[in-house]
Amino acid sequence: MAGCNLTRERDGAVGVDRQDKFGGTGAVRAGHGFDSAALDRWMQAHVAGYAGPLAVEQFNGGQSNPTYRLVTPSHAYVLRRKPPGHLLPGAHAVEREYRVLAALGRADFPVAPVHGLCEDAAVIGTPFYVMDMIEGRIFWDSTLPSLTASERPAYFDAMNSAIAQLHGVDYQAIGLGDYGKPGNYFARQIARWSRQYQEDEAAGRLADMDWLADWLPAQIPAGDETTIVHGDFRADNMIWHPVEPRILAVLDWELSTLGHPLADFTYHLMMYHLPPHIIGGFKGADLGVLNIPSQADYVAAYCARTGRDGIANLSFYLAFNMFRFAAIIHGIKGRLARGTASSPEAQSLVETLPELAAIARATAQSDN
């Protein structure tokens, strides 16, 4: 992505936990409408078993790719499209999302089944893809407050198992050998997000981000690995079984690529280091009372599943991910300034940017 599911957009399946304050649908927002009759014709031609009439609703959340619920008398689908307006090069690549979902579905990794990709902008104004809507639970709060203390460990273990499973997928065997550039992941990612941050003049600059852009390239650990990486792996990017600690679909693959698995896993670890108002972290929570595994135990479980002795240089990995995440929010700030942000929650998210950048710099200078 250049873009990301930072505030509750869904790339495929959309959960229906009724306590979820962001995931509901409403009328299509101003500037995000399209010709539903043209979409109906496309669905008839490309989606097996499709039968109208078609009703279109828009999900309330989402900063990057506008997401819609498509309802017919017998089935519900989800449509993800590129947003209208000016886009940065390489941003909002729904074609990549579709490709990785289709490939991972063949590998029995939990994703929503996809039905079709339309790259012809003439149909609804921008490229899009369609997939199944999967009913289930979404936990917006990463402490999983609706669960009991005795239930939580199994859910955290399911997340840990899923990200380890993803990093074990043979990307060559499922046709994703060219899904990214193997090797030098950190150098390329730091350069990419630094460039996007620096070139988005509408969003301005921050001293902490400038410092990180200078510091990170010289701190990259030795050694290299390549796997599929999700890029935004966290509890609220999953549809869970209604009553079991089982993931039905991992969501939001917009940042996915071939990359270093430790970058992906330590992004997931940010939940231990960020406060609740920044992507649902739980820094400061009493993990013992909640019965949430300590970071050390969570890391050990991942390492056991992936054959590692441990993770050195944790401060670098965490600071890298915080910088990358801050650069994404910075991009949302730019889209907000240009009038193309796709969610009413954009402003509140952008307000966290200075705090996140400061935490990232402090993390880089710490002994985590």
C-alpha positions in Angstrom: 0.0 0.0 0.0 1.0 2.9 -0.1 -2.0 3.5 2.1 -3.4 1.3 4.8 -6.2 0.1 6.8 -5.4 2.5 9.6 -8.9 3.2 10.7 -11.0 0.2 10.2 -11.4 -0.2 6.5 -11.9 -3.8 5.4 -10.4 -5.3 2.4 -12.6 -8.3 1.9 -14.7 -9.7 4.6 -16.3 -7.4 7.0 -17.2 -8.5 10.4 -20.5 -7.7 12.2 -19.7 -7.5 15.9 -22.5 -5.1 16.8 -20.3 -3.4 19.5 -18.0 -2.3 16.7 -18.3 1.5 16.4 -16.5 1.8 13.0 -17.3 -1.2 10.9 -21.0 -0.5 10.1 -22.3 0.7 6.8 -24.3 3.7 5.7 -25.1 5.7 2.6 -22.3 6.1 0.1 -20.4 9.3 1.1 -20.2 12.4 -1.1 -17.5 11.9 -3.7 -17.5 8.1 -3.4 -20.5 7.3 -5.4 -20.5 5.4 -8.7 -22.9 4.0 -11.4 -24.4 1.0 -9.6 -26.1 -0.1 -12.9 -22.7 -0.4 -14.5 -21.4 -2.4 -11.5 -24.5 -4.7 -11.8 -23.7 -5.4 -15.4 -20.0 -6.1 -14.6 -21.1 -8.5 -11.8 -23.4 -10.3 -14.1 -20.6 -10.9 -16.5 -17.8 -11.7 -14.1 -19.1 -13.1 -10.7 -20.4 -16.7 -10.8 -23.8 -17.1 -9.3 -24.5 -13.4 -9.1 -28.1 -12.3 -9.4 -29.5 -8.8 -8.7 -31.0 -6.5 -7.8 -28.0 -4.9 -6.2 -27.9 -2.4 -3.3 -24.7 -0.6 -2.4 -23.7 0.7 1.1 -20.3 2.1 2.2 -18.4 1.0 5.2 -18.1 3.8 7.7 -14.3 3.5 8.3 -11.3 3.4 6.1 -8.6 5.8 5.1 -7.1 4.4 2.0 -9.3 2.3 -0.3 -13.0 3.0 -0.1 -14.9 -0.2 0.8 -18.5 -1.0 0.0 -21.0 -3.7 1.0 -22.9 -5.1 -2.0 -26.2 -6.7 -1.1 -28.3 -9.0 -3.3 -31.4 -11.1 -2.3 -29.2 -14.2 -1.9 -25.6 -13.0 -1.2 -23.4 -10.3 0.2 -20.2 -9.1 -1.2 -17.5 -6.5 -0.5 -16.0 -4.2 -3.1 -12.7 -2.4 -2.6 -11.7 0.3 -5.0 -9.1 2.9 -5.5 -10.2 6.3 -4.2 -11.0 9.1 -6.6 -8.7 12.0 -7.1 -4.9 12.5 -7.2 -2.9 9.4 -6.1 0.8 9.1 -5.3 2.7 6.7 -7.6 2.2 3.1 -6.6 -0.5 3.9 -4.0 -3.8 2.1 -3.5 -2.9 -1.0 -5.5 -6.1 -2.9 -5.3 -4.7 -5.2 -8.0 -2.0 -6.4 -5.6 -4.6 -7.0 -2.9 -6.6 -9.1 -5.2 -3.6 -11.1 -6.3 -2.4 -12.0 -2.9 -5.8 -12.9 -1.6 -6.3 -15.3 -4.6 -2.9 -16.9 -4.0 -3.2 -17.3 -0.3 -6.7 -18.8 -0.7 -5.1 -21.5 -2.7 -2.6 -22.1 0.1 -5.4 -22.6 2.7 -4.4 -19.4 4.6 -7.5 -17.7 6.1 -8.6 -15.0 3.6 -11.9 -14.0 2.1 -12.7 -15.8 -1.2 -12.3 -13.4 -4.2 -14.6 -13.2 -7.2 -13.1 -10.8 -9.7 -10.8 -7.9 -10.4 -11.8 -5.0 -12.7 -8.9 -2.8 -13.9 -11.1 -0.8 -16.3 -11.7 2.6 -14.6 -14.5 3.2 -17.0 -16.9 0.8 -15.1 -17.2 2.7 -11.8 -14.5 5.4 -12.1 -11.5 3.5 -10.5 -10.2 -0.1 -10.5 -11.8 -2.4 -8.0 -12.2 -6.0 -6.9 -15.1 -8.0 -5.4 -15.0 -10.7 -2.7 -17.2 -12.5 -0.3 -18.4 -10.9 2.9 -17.6 -13.1 5.8 -19.7 -12.7 9.0 -17.9 -13.0 12.3 -16.3 -10.9 15.1 -13.8 -8.1 14.9 -12.0 -7.0 18.1 -11.3 -3.3 17.8 -9.6 -3.2 21.1 -6.5 -5.3 21.2 -6.9 -6.2 24.8 -10.0 -8.1 23.7 -12.2 -6.8 26.5 -15.3 -8.8 25.6 -13.4 -12.0 26.4 -12.7 -13.4 29.9 -9.2 -13.6 31.2 -9.3 -17.4 30.7 -10.2 -17.0 27.1 -7.6 -14.4 26.0 -4.5 -16.6 25.7 -6.1 -18.8 23.0 -6.9 -15.8 20.9 -3.4 -14.4 21.2 -2.0 -17.8 20.4 -4.2 -17.9 17.3 -2.8 -14.6 16.1 0.7 -15.8 16.8 0.1 -19.0 14.9 -1.4 -17.2 11.9 1.5 -14.8 11.4 3.9 -17.7 11.8 1.9 -19.7 9.2 2.0 -16.8 6.8 5.7 -16.5 7.1 6.0 -20.2 6.3 4.0 -20.1 3.1 6.1 -21.0 0.0 5.5 -17.8 -2.0 7.1 -19.3 -5.1 4.8 -22.3 -5.1 1.6 -20.2 -5.0 2.7 -17.9 -7.8 4.0 -14.9 -5.9 7.6 -15.2 -6.8 7.5 -11.7 -8.4 5.2 -10.2 -5.8 8.1 -8.1 -4.4 11.8 -7.8 -4.6 13.6 -10.4 -2.4 16.4 -9.0 -0.3 17.3 -5.6 1.1 13.8 -5.1 2.4 14.6 -2.6 5.2 16.8 -0.4 2.9 14.1 -0.3 0.3 11.2 0.3 2.7 13.1 3.0 4.6 13.9 4.7 1.3 10.3 4.4 0.0 8.6 5.7 3.1 11.1 8.5 3.6 10.6 9.6 0.0 6.8 9.5 0.3 7.0 11.4 3.6 9.4 14.0 2.2 7.5 14.5 -1.1 4.1 15.1 0.4 4.4 18.8 0.8 0.7 19.2 1.7 1.3 17.3 5.0 4.3 19.3 6.2 7.4 17.9 8.1 8.1 16.8 11.7 11.5 16.9 13.3 11.2 13.4 14.8 10.4 12.0 11.4 13.4 13.8 9.8 15.6 12.3 12.6 14.3 8.8 12.0 14.8 9.1 8.2 18.4 9.9 8.9 19.0 7.3 11.7 17.3 4.2 10.3 19.4 3.5 7.2 22.6 3.2 9.2 21.1 0.8 11.8 19.9 -2.0 9.6 20.8 -5.4 11.1 22.9 -7.8 9.2 21.3 -10.8 7.5 18.3 -11.2 5.3 15.2 -13.3 4.8 12.3 -13.2 2.5 8.7 -14.3 3.0 5.2 -13.0 2.3 4.6 -10.1 4.7 1.1 -8.7 5.5 2.3 -5.3 6.6 -0.6 -4.4 9.0 -1.1 -7.6 11.1 -3.1 -6.8 14.2 -6.3 -8.0 16.0 -8.7 -5.7 14.3 -7.6 -6.8 10.8 -9.1 -10.2 11.3 -12.6 -11.7 11.2 -12.9 -14.2 14.0 -15.3 -17.1 14.5 -18.3 -15.9 16.5 -17.5 -18.0 19.5 -14.2 -19.8 18.9 -10.5 -18.5 19.0 -10.3 -19.1 15.3 -9.5 -16.7 12.6 -11.8 -16.9 9.6 -10.1 -14.3 7.4 -7.1 -12.0 7.8 -8.0 -8.6 6.3 -6.3 -5.6 4.7 -3.5 -6.8 2.5 -2.8 -3.5 0.9 0.8 -3.3 2.4 1.6 -6.9 1.6 4.7 -7.8 -0.3 7.7 -10.0 -0.2 9.8 -8.8 2.7 11.5 -9.6 5.9 9.4 -11.6 8.3 10.8 -9.9 11.4 9.6 -6.6 10.0 6.1 -8.0 9.8 6.2 -9.7 13.2 7.6 -6.6 15.0 4.9 -4.5 13.5 2.5 -6.8 15.2 4.5 -6.3 18.4 3.8 -2.6 18.4 0.6 -3.4 20.4 2.9 -3.7 23.4 4.5 -0.3 22.8 1.7 2.1 21.7 -1.1 3.6 23.7 -4.8 2.6 23.0 -5.5 5.6 20.9 -2.8 4.7 18.4 -3.9 1.6 16.5 -5.2 0.0 19.6 -2.0 -0.6 21.4 -2.2 -1.6 25.1 0.9 0.0 26.5 0.2 0.6 30.2 -2.4 -2.2 30.6 -2.0 -4.7 33.3 -1.2 -7.8 31.2 -1.2 -10.1 34.2 -4.7 -9.2 35.2 -5.9 -9.4 31.6 -4.0 -12.7 31.1 -2.4 -11.4 28.0 1.0 -13.0 27.3 4.1 -10.8 28.0 6.0 -9.6 25.0 8.8 -12.0 25.9 6.5 -15.0 25.9 4.8 -13.9 22.7 8.1 -13.5 21.0 9.2 -16.9 22.3 6.1 -18.5 20.9 6.7 -17.0 17.4 10.3 -18.0 17.5 9.4 -21.6 18.4 7.0 -21.8 15.5 9.5 -20.3 13.0 12.7 -22.0 14.3 14.4 -18.9 15.7 16.6 -18.6 18.8 15.2 -15.1 19.5 15.1 -11.6 18.0 18.0 -9.3 18.4 17.9 -5.6 17.5 14.3 -5.2 18.7 14.6 -1.4 19.1 15.5 -1.0 15.4 12.6 -3.2 14.2 10.1 -1.4 16.4 11.3 2.1 15.4 11.3 1.1 11.7 7.7 0.0 12.0 6.6 3.1 13.9 8.3 5.3 11.3 6.6 3.4 8.5 3.3 3.6 10.2 3.8 7.4 10.9 4.6 7.9 7.2 1.4 6.2 6.3 -0.6 8.5 8.6 1.4 11.4 7.2 0.1 10.4 3.7 -3.4 10.5 5.1 -2.7 14.0 6.4 -1.8 14.9 2.9 -4.9 13.4 1.5 -7.0 15.3 4.1 -5.3 18.5 3.1 -6.1 17.8 -0.6 -9.7 16.7 0.2 -9.3 13.1 -0.9 -9.2 11.3 2.5 -11.9 8.5 2.5 -13.1 8.5 6.1 -14.6 10.8 8.6 -12.1 9.5 11.1 -9.2 10.9 9.2 -8.7 14.0 11.3 -8.6 12.1 14.6 -6.0 9.7 13.2 -3.8 12.5 11.8 -3.8 14.1 15.3 -1.8 11.1 16.6 1.0 11.7 14.2 3.3 13.9 16.3 2.9 11.6 19.3 3.6 8.5 17.2 6.7 10.1 15.7 8.0 11.0 19.1 7.4 7.5 20.4 9.3 6.1 17.4 12.3 8.3 18.1 12.3 7.4 21.8 12.1 3.7 20.9 15.0 4.0 18.5 17.1 5.5 21.4 16.0 2.9 23.9 17.2 -0.6 24.9 14.1 -2.5 24.0 
